[in-house]
Amino acid sequence: MYVIKKDGTREQFDVQKIIRAVNKSAARAMYTFSEEETKELCRYATERAEGLKKDGITIAEMHNIVESALEKVNPDVAKSYRDYRNYKVDFIHMMDDVYTKSQSIRYIGDKSNANTDSALVATKRSLIFNELNKNLYQKFFMTRDERQACKDGYIYIHDQSARLDTMNCCLFDAGAVLKGGFEMGNVWYNEPKSLDTAFDVLGDIVLSTAAQQYGGFTVPEVDKILGPYAEKSYVKHKEEFLKYVDPSWTGGEEKAEEYAMNKLRREFDQGWQGIEYKLNTVGSSRGDYPFVTVTMGLGTKRFEKMCNISLLEVHKGGQGKPGNKKPVLFPKIVFLFDENLHGPGKICEDVFEAGIDCSSKTMYPDWLSLTGKGYICDMYKKYGRVISPMGCRAFLSPWYERGGMEPADEDDKPVFVGRFNIGAVSLHLPMILAKARQDSVDFYEVLDYYLEMIRKIHIRTYDYLGNMHASTNPLAYCEGGFYGGHLQPGERIKKLLKPMTASFGITALNELQELYNGKSIAEDGQFALEVLQYINKKVNEFKKEDGWLYAIYGTPAESLCGLQVEQFRKLYGIVENVSDRPYVSNSFHCHVTENLTPIEKQDLEGRFWELCNGGKIQYVRYPIDYNKEAIRKLVLRAMELGYYEGVNLSLAYCDDCGHQELDMDVCPVCGSKNLTKIDRMNGYLSYSRVHGDTRLNAAKMAEIAERVSM
């Protein structure tokens, strides 16, 4: 018995091909056939084919037989099989949608991501490709129920345009890549022999590798990476000076020391200036300015301290024409605070003071406590290991060198550097409560349904990404940038994925509480707290059952903050303090319109802090006009509480005369409206205004306009 293919060729009937096809359809419908069901499918399909009593069966006839077999065994899988068969018709509609969106991108622009300048040709191309990729993801990876849940707004799958190509946020081990040299783009890079070369090579590594992923790219503890190269430059400069000094001169050694230190500091200053220029002017191959973070502050050696002070002073000074300088957005700087190093009279007190001075002028650095309370501090105090944030707020769950999720023994240590996240899917909590009430179903029953849905998406994502080859990101997977990343280019990356996290995000916790009893989380918050505790309990159960590192993530909704309001209104209308504004609250934060002091906001959000260990940041608005002493006190308080704290001012710069002050809309010096304004997007800074325009969406701009406590 033969099957006649569409091109007229004949192929012997093979029931195994039917099994493979129906299993793919079953996977799309989130179903697994039992052995008995598989046998029944094979028996039915074979009997029907033989019953035709034809030497050659057409493909169309074969499809009908398989559909009939599936209808007998599982109608949902039959529909999945049928839907896939009809993909050509669907493709016409899909491509029409992509074309419409592409025209909008070409002629209007796009403001879904503040890191992209959609006026640029390369960015437009990338955005159009992303729209196509997003549609392909929805069509061929998501199940019907998942698509419906996303369309309605109960869940949100982040970065659909990229999540099947690569991974999300990471802590990139740049030091491991640099050490001993590496290969990039089929060219061998020798390990740098000086600081200026190390800066150049580090910039190349960041631009190349950050383009191979989506989300935040962090270089952790950059001071300790650059310290050894500074030592090499110092020795070189000193030897260079002494080479031309008459040995009989007195004070030659001291002058050589002074010369070497001055040259080295200039190398640091120029190196950081070069990094700032690269990251803020050179778009990556994915079409945006790569979201790069560096963490610093723990280095106690003299060149490590010099590295940190140089970075802070270069950032504080800004870039631009003389008299018209302003701070850049990247890299985001995170100060790793250890009270035993940065406290009064301690070895790095001067680095801390440079950080406070920089924050008071530019908002950065953000501050991560390592010696306060909670999970991040406990890991540092017990093991001496730092959990740097990946991008703006994502944090890694512990993974132990020998024991995996749990330490093998008392000597086992967690590893964080070199690890990454495979993607986030967020729950829209007030939507879930509204659905439960409308359907007269227990809220937690509905919540469980969507938690299970996210769980299945993550499991499929791990499985899918595991089939990627190491050559898709060679610096990460082959040259040591990721934990265990010494694979051959042709090897699959599945063996590297166990230590990597997947995020269950939450948005609109404040609106959940408002919908529950008409009170904000500042006024009450008990139900919101119980829900977040429940989510933690369920996700911890999933971790143990599945063997994957799931994490709870306080989602930094950007364009999503407006989309979710639209979705809620469509199904449940306008509800006061829930969907009556153009945006919803991010993460577990108090509503931006609450009239709270910085201390009140720190304390109110502290209830939720240890329940979002996969991603969190705390920030307050500092209405204090560059008051350095007030910033110092509030930062130190946050460090005692164990927070990751962001200073939030609202920086404004006149592009005509160079005048700067907080939150101006018209320059009081020259009357110009040609301003650049920098506001905190969520966990990072962005341009809320540049040359009269903005890179932010309308919903986020509405939120910024109403900020009182954030």
Solvent accessible surface area in square Angstrom, and as a share of the most:
residue,aa,sasa,rsa
1,M,70,0.31
2,Y,84,0.32
3,V,16,0.09
4,I,52,0.27
5,K,70,0.30
6,K,165,0.70
7,D,112,0.58
8,G,50,0.48
9,T,78,0.45
10,R,125,0.46
11,E,62,0.28
12,Q,124,0.55
13,F,35,0.15
14,D,61,0.32
15,V,38,0.22
16,Q,93,0.41
17,K,88,0.37
18,I,13,0.07
19,I,30,0.15
20,R,131,0.48
21,A,38,0.30
22,V,2,0.01
23,N,67,0.34
24,K,131,0.56
25,S,1,0.00
26,A,1,0.01
27,A,52,0.40
28,R,46,0.17
29,A,30,0.23
30,M,64,0.29
31,Y,76,0.29
32,T,121,0.70
33,F,19,0.08
34,S,49,0.31
35,E,118,0.53
36,E,124,0.55
37,E,42,0.19
38,T,32,0.19
39,K,129,0.54
40,E,54,0.24
41,L,4,0.02
42,C,23,0.14
43,R,110,0.40
44,Y,37,0.14
45,A,0,0.00
46,T,39,0.23
47,E,94,0.42
48,R,98,0.36
49,A,0,0.00
50,E,98,0.44
51,G,50,0.48
52,L,67,0.33
53,K,184,0.78
54,K,87,0.37
55,D,93,0.48
56,G,12,0.12
57,I,0,0.00
58,T,54,0.31
59,I,33,0.17
60,A,60,0.46
61,E,52,0.23
62,M,18,0.08
63,H,49,0.22
64,N,83,0.43
65,I,4,0.02
66,V,6,0.03
67,E,24,0.11
68,S,33,0.21
69,A,3,0.02
70,L,0,0.00
71,E,76,0.34
72,K,120,0.51
73,V,32,0.18
74,N,22,0.11
75,P,83,0.52
76,D,82,0.42
77,V,0,0.00
78,A,0,0.00
79,K,74,0.32
80,S,11,0.07
81,Y,19,0.07
82,R,80,0.29
83,D,41,0.21
84,Y,95,0.36
85,R,84,0.31
86,N,74,0.38
87,Y,78,0.30
88,K,125,0.53
89,V,89,0.51
90,D,50,0.26
91,F,59,0.25
92,I,123,0.62
93,H,119,0.53
94,M,16,0.07
95,M,85,0.38
96,D,86,0.45
97,D,85,0.44
98,V,9,0.05
99,Y,131,0.50
100,T,87,0.51
101,K,70,0.30
102,S,6,0.04
103,Q,55,0.24
104,S,36,0.23
105,I,3,0.01
106,R,115,0.42
107,Y,168,0.64
108,I,150,0.76
109,G,18,0.18
110,D,20,0.10
111,K,80,0.34
112,S,54,0.35
113,N,54,0.28
114,A,1,0.01
115,N,11,0.06
116,T,13,0.07
117,D,35,0.18
118,S,14,0.09
119,A,78,0.61
120,L,82,0.41
121,V,97,0.56
122,A,67,0.52
123,T,4,0.02
124,K,42,0.18
125,R,174,0.64
126,S,18,0.12
127,L,21,0.10
128,I,34,0.17
129,F,109,0.45
130,N,48,0.25
131,E,34,0.15
132,L,51,0.25
133,N,26,0.13
134,K,77,0.33
135,N,22,0.11
136,L,53,0.27
137,Y,4,0.02
138,Q,51,0.23
139,K,38,0.16
140,F,67,0.28
141,F,19,0.08
142,M,3,0.01
143,T,8,0.04
144,R,95,0.35
145,D,76,0.39
146,E,3,0.01
147,R,77,0.28
148,Q,94,0.42
149,A,5,0.04
150,C,20,0.12
151,K,150,0.63
152,D,34,0.18
153,G,1,0.01
154,Y,10,0.04
155,I,2,0.01
156,Y,58,0.22
157,I,1,0.00
158,H,30,0.13
159,D,64,0.33
160,Q,16,0.07
161,S,23,0.15
162,A,22,0.17
163,R,0,0.00
164,L,30,0.15
165,D,70,0.36
166,T,22,0.13
167,M,2,0.01
168,N,14,0.07
169,C,14,0.08
170,C,0,0.00
171,L,0,0.00
172,F,0,0.00
173,D,40,0.21
174,A,0,0.00
175,G,22,0.21
176,A,44,0.34
177,V,1,0.00
178,L,0,0.00
179,K,153,0.65
180,G,56,0.54
181,G,11,0.11
182,F,1,0.00
183,E,78,0.35
184,M,28,0.12
185,G,64,0.61
186,N,140,0.72
187,V,89,0.51
188,W,137,0.48
189,Y,54,0.21
190,N,103,0.53
191,E,48,0.21
192,P,3,0.02
193,K,151,0.64
194,S,10,0.07
195,L,0,0.00
196,D,70,0.36
197,T,56,0.33
198,A,0,0.00
199,F,7,0.03
200,D,83,0.43
201,V,11,0.06
202,L,5,0.02
203,G,1,0.01
204,D,48,0.25
205,I,0,0.00
206,V,6,0.03
207,L,32,0.16
208,S,40,0.26
209,T,1,0.00
210,A,0,0.00
211,A,14,0.11
212,Q,65,0.29
213,Q,5,0.02
214,Y,14,0.05
215,G,28,0.27
216,G,2,0.02
217,F,1,0.00
218,T,0,0.00
219,V,1,0.01
220,P,7,0.05
221,E,32,0.15
222,V,0,0.00
223,D,0,0.00
224,K,92,0.39
225,I,23,0.12
226,L,0,0.00
227,G,7,0.06
228,P,72,0.46
229,Y,11,0.04
230,A,0,0.00
231,E,80,0.36
232,K,82,0.35
233,S,0,0.00
234,Y,17,0.07
235,V,64,0.37
236,K,107,0.45
237,H,12,0.06
238,K,38,0.16
239,E,109,0.49
240,E,70,0.32
241,F,55,0.23
242,L,65,0.32
243,K,153,0.65
244,Y,164,0.62
245,V,19,0.11
246,D,62,0.32
247,P,133,0.84
248,S,90,0.58
249,W,154,0.54
250,T,135,0.79
251,G,35,0.34
252,G,9,0.09
253,E,94,0.42
254,E,115,0.51
255,K,118,0.50
256,A,0,0.00
257,E,50,0.22
258,E,92,0.41
259,Y,69,0.26
260,A,0,0.00
261,M,47,0.21
262,N,93,0.48
263,K,77,0.33
264,L,0,0.00
265,R,65,0.24
266,R,149,0.54
267,E,21,0.09
268,F,0,0.00
269,D,42,0.22
270,Q,91,0.40
271,G,10,0.09
272,W,1,0.00
273,Q,69,0.31
274,G,31,0.30
275,I,10,0.05
276,E,1,0.00
277,Y,102,0.39
278,K,54,0.23
279,L,3,0.01
280,N,33,0.17
281,T,86,0.50
282,V,73,0.42
283,G,38,0.37
284,S,12,0.08
285,S,102,0.65
286,R,50,0.18
287,G,7,0.06
288,D,13,0.07
289,Y,23,0.09
290,P,0,0.00
291,F,18,0.07
292,V,2,0.01
293,T,0,0.00
294,V,6,0.04
295,T,0,0.00
296,M,0,0.00
297,G,0,0.00
298,L,11,0.05
299,G,0,0.00
300,T,52,0.30
301,K,144,0.61
302,R,116,0.42
303,F,7,0.03
304,E,17,0.08
305,K,35,0.15
306,M,25,0.11
307,C,0,0.00
308,N,0,0.00
309,I,32,0.16
310,S,0,0.00
311,L,0,0.00
312,L,1,0.01
313,E,77,0.35
314,V,22,0.13
315,H,1,0.00
316,K,72,0.30
317,G,43,0.41
318,G,7,0.07
319,Q,15,0.07
320,G,41,0.39
321,K,144,0.61
322,P,126,0.79
323,G,68,0.65
324,N,22,0.11
325,K,94,0.40
326,K,38,0.16
327,P,9,0.05
328,V,17,0.10
329,L,7,0.04
330,F,5,0.02
331,P,1,0.00
332,K,0,0.00
333,I,0,0.00
334,V,0,0.00
335,F,0,0.00
336,L,1,0.00
337,F,9,0.04
338,D,9,0.05
339,E,91,0.41
340,N,96,0.49
341,L,33,0.16
342,H,2,0.01
343,G,9,0.09
344,P,124,0.78
345,G,72,0.69
346,K,95,0.40
347,I,97,0.49
348,C,0,0.00
349,E,60,0.27
350,D,69,0.36
351,V,0,0.00
352,F,7,0.03
353,E,58,0.26
354,A,18,0.14
355,G,0,0.00
356,I,0,0.00
357,D,30,0.15
358,C,0,0.00
359,S,0,0.00
360,S,0,0.00
361,K,79,0.33
362,T,2,0.01
363,M,0,0.00
364,Y,0,0.00
365,P,0,0.00
366,D,0,0.00
367,W,0,0.00
368,L,0,0.00
369,S,0,0.00
370,L,0,0.00
371,T,19,0.11
372,G,8,0.08
373,K,133,0.56
374,G,18,0.17
375,Y,30,0.12
376,I,4,0.02
377,C,0,0.00
378,D,74,0.38
379,M,23,0.10
380,Y,35,0.13
381,K,112,0.48
382,K,150,0.64
383,Y,28,0.11
384,G,49,0.48
385,R,70,0.26
386,V,11,0.06
387,I,0,0.00
388,S,1,0.01
389,P,0,0.00
390,M,1,0.01
391,G,1,0.01
392,C,11,0.06
393,R,1,0.00
394,A,6,0.04
395,F,2,0.01
396,L,0,0.00
397,S,13,0.09
398,P,30,0.19
399,W,37,0.13
400,Y,14,0.05
401,E,87,0.39
402,R,142,0.52
403,G,33,0.32
404,G,9,0.08
405,M,46,0.20
406,E,122,0.55
407,P,57,0.36
408,A,59,0.45
409,D,69,0.36
410,E,171,0.76
411,D,114,0.59
412,D,2,0.01
413,K,83,0.35
414,P,0,0.00
415,V,18,0.11
416,F,5,0.02
417,V,49,0.28
418,G,1,0.01
419,R,0,0.00
420,F,1,0.00
421,N,5,0.02
422,I,0,0.00
423,G,0,0.00
424,A,6,0.05
425,V,0,0.00
426,S,0,0.00
427,L,0,0.00
428,H,1,0.00
429,L,0,0.00
430,P,1,0.01
431,M,0,0.00
432,I,0,0.00
433,L,8,0.04
434,A,10,0.08
435,K,54,0.23
436,A,2,0.02
437,R,121,0.44
438,Q,121,0.54
439,D,67,0.35
440,S,104,0.67
441,V,53,0.31
442,D,88,0.46
443,F,17,0.07
444,Y,56,0.21
445,E,108,0.48
446,V,12,0.07
447,L,0,0.00
448,D,38,0.20
449,Y,109,0.41
450,Y,8,0.03
451,L,0,0.00
452,E,58,0.26
453,M,15,0.07
454,I,0,0.00
455,R,31,0.11
456,K,78,0.33
457,I,1,0.00
458,H,0,0.00
459,I,65,0.33
460,R,39,0.14
461,T,0,0.00
462,Y,1,0.01
463,D,81,0.42
464,Y,95,0.36
465,L,4,0.02
466,G,1,0.01
467,N,82,0.42
468,M,38,0.17
469,H,72,0.32
470,A,0,0.00
471,S,60,0.38
472,T,64,0.37
473,N,3,0.01
474,P,58,0.36
475,L,4,0.02
476,A,0,0.00
477,Y,7,0.03
478,C,22,0.13
479,E,42,0.19
480,G,5,0.05
481,G,0,0.00
482,F,3,0.01
483,Y,70,0.27
484,G,45,0.43
485,G,0,0.00
486,H,135,0.60
487,L,15,0.07
488,Q,120,0.53
489,P,74,0.47
490,G,57,0.55
491,E,55,0.25
492,R,121,0.44
493,I,4,0.02
494,K,118,0.50
495,K,132,0.56
496,L,11,0.05
497,L,1,0.00
498,K,85,0.36
499,P,11,0.07
500,M,0,0.00
501,T,0,0.00
502,A,0,0.00
503,S,3,0.02
504,F,0,0.00
505,G,0,0.00
506,I,0,0.00
507,T,0,0.00
508,A,0,0.00
509,L,0,0.00
510,N,2,0.01
511,E,3,0.01
512,L,0,0.00
513,Q,0,0.00
514,E,19,0.09
515,L,27,0.13
516,Y,97,0.37
517,N,63,0.32
518,G,54,0.52
519,K,99,0.42
520,S,4,0.03
521,I,0,0.00
522,A,24,0.18
523,E,119,0.53
524,D,46,0.24
525,G,0,0.00
526,Q,96,0.43
527,F,16,0.07
528,A,0,0.00
529,L,28,0.14
530,E,74,0.33
531,V,0,0.00
532,L,0,0.00
533,Q,87,0.39
534,Y,51,0.19
535,I,0,0.00
536,N,27,0.14
537,K,118,0.50
538,K,35,0.15
539,V,2,0.01
540,N,73,0.38
541,E,61,0.27
542,F,5,0.02
543,K,38,0.16
544,K,169,0.72
545,E,119,0.53
546,D,36,0.19
547,G,25,0.24
548,W,36,0.13
549,L,3,0.01
550,Y,2,0.01
551,A,6,0.05
552,I,11,0.05
553,Y,26,0.10
554,G,0,0.00
555,T,0,0.00
556,P,24,0.15
557,A,2,0.02
558,E,28,0.13
559,S,38,0.25
560,L,7,0.04
561,C,0,0.00
562,G,9,0.08
563,L,67,0.33
564,Q,1,0.00
565,V,3,0.01
566,E,114,0.51
567,Q,23,0.10
568,F,4,0.02
569,R,85,0.31
570,K,167,0.71
571,L,73,0.36
572,Y,41,0.16
573,G,30,0.29
574,I,121,0.61
575,V,49,0.28
576,E,134,0.60
577,N,57,0.29
578,V,7,0.04
579,S,1,0.01
580,D,60,0.31
581,R,66,0.24
582,P,66,0.42
583,Y,6,0.02
584,V,3,0.02
585,S,9,0.06
586,N,8,0.04
587,S,0,0.00
588,F,0,0.00
589,H,8,0.04
590,C,2,0.01
591,H,13,0.06
592,V,15,0.08
593,T,42,0.25
594,E,36,0.16
595,N,133,0.68
596,L,31,0.15
597,T,72,0.42
598,P,30,0.19
599,I,80,0.41
600,E,79,0.36
601,K,0,0.00
602,Q,0,0.00
603,D,70,0.36
604,L,41,0.20
605,E,0,0.00
606,G,27,0.26
607,R,82,0.30
608,F,0,0.00
609,W,9,0.03
610,E,72,0.32
611,L,32,0.16
612,C,0,0.00
613,N,44,0.23
614,G,3,0.02
615,G,0,0.00
616,K,1,0.00
617,I,0,0.00
618,Q,0,0.00
619,Y,3,0.01
620,V,0,0.00
621,R,41,0.15
622,Y,3,0.01
623,P,106,0.67
624,I,45,0.23
625,D,99,0.51
626,Y,49,0.19
627,N,66,0.34
628,K,78,0.33
629,E,87,0.39
630,A,25,0.20
631,I,0,0.00
632,R,44,0.16
633,K,131,0.56
634,L,22,0.11
635,V,0,0.00
636,L,62,0.31
637,R,66,0.24
638,A,0,0.00
639,M,4,0.02
640,E,121,0.54
641,L,44,0.22
642,G,2,0.02
643,Y,7,0.03
644,Y,0,0.00
645,E,0,0.00
646,G,0,0.00
647,V,0,0.00
648,N,0,0.00
649,L,4,0.02
650,S,5,0.04
651,L,0,0.00
652,A,0,0.00
653,Y,7,0.03
654,C,0,0.00
655,D,22,0.11
656,D,88,0.46
657,C,57,0.34
658,G,18,0.17
659,H,55,0.24
660,Q,75,0.33
661,E,59,0.26
662,L,35,0.18
663,D,76,0.39
664,M,11,0.05
665,D,85,0.44
666,V,72,0.41
667,C,1,0.01
668,P,89,0.56
669,V,100,0.58
670,C,67,0.40
671,G,47,0.46
672,S,17,0.11
673,K,136,0.58
674,N,51,0.26
675,L,0,0.00
676,T,4,0.02
677,K,20,0.08
678,I,1,0.01
679,D,4,0.02
680,R,0,0.00
681,M,0,0.00
682,N,1,0.00
683,G,0,0.00
684,Y,13,0.05
685,L,4,0.02
686,S,1,0.01
687,Y,36,0.14
688,S,4,0.03
689,R,50,0.18
690,V,35,0.20
691,H,130,0.58
692,G,57,0.55
693,D,83,0.43
694,T,24,0.14
695,R,46,0.17
696,L,3,0.01
697,N,20,0.10
698,A,87,0.67
699,A,12,0.10
700,K,0,0.00
701,M,65,0.29
702,A,28,0.22
703,E,4,0.02
704,I,25,0.13
705,A,87,0.67
706,E,66,0.30
707,R,17,0.06
708,V,72,0.41
709,S,4,0.03
710,M,6,0.02
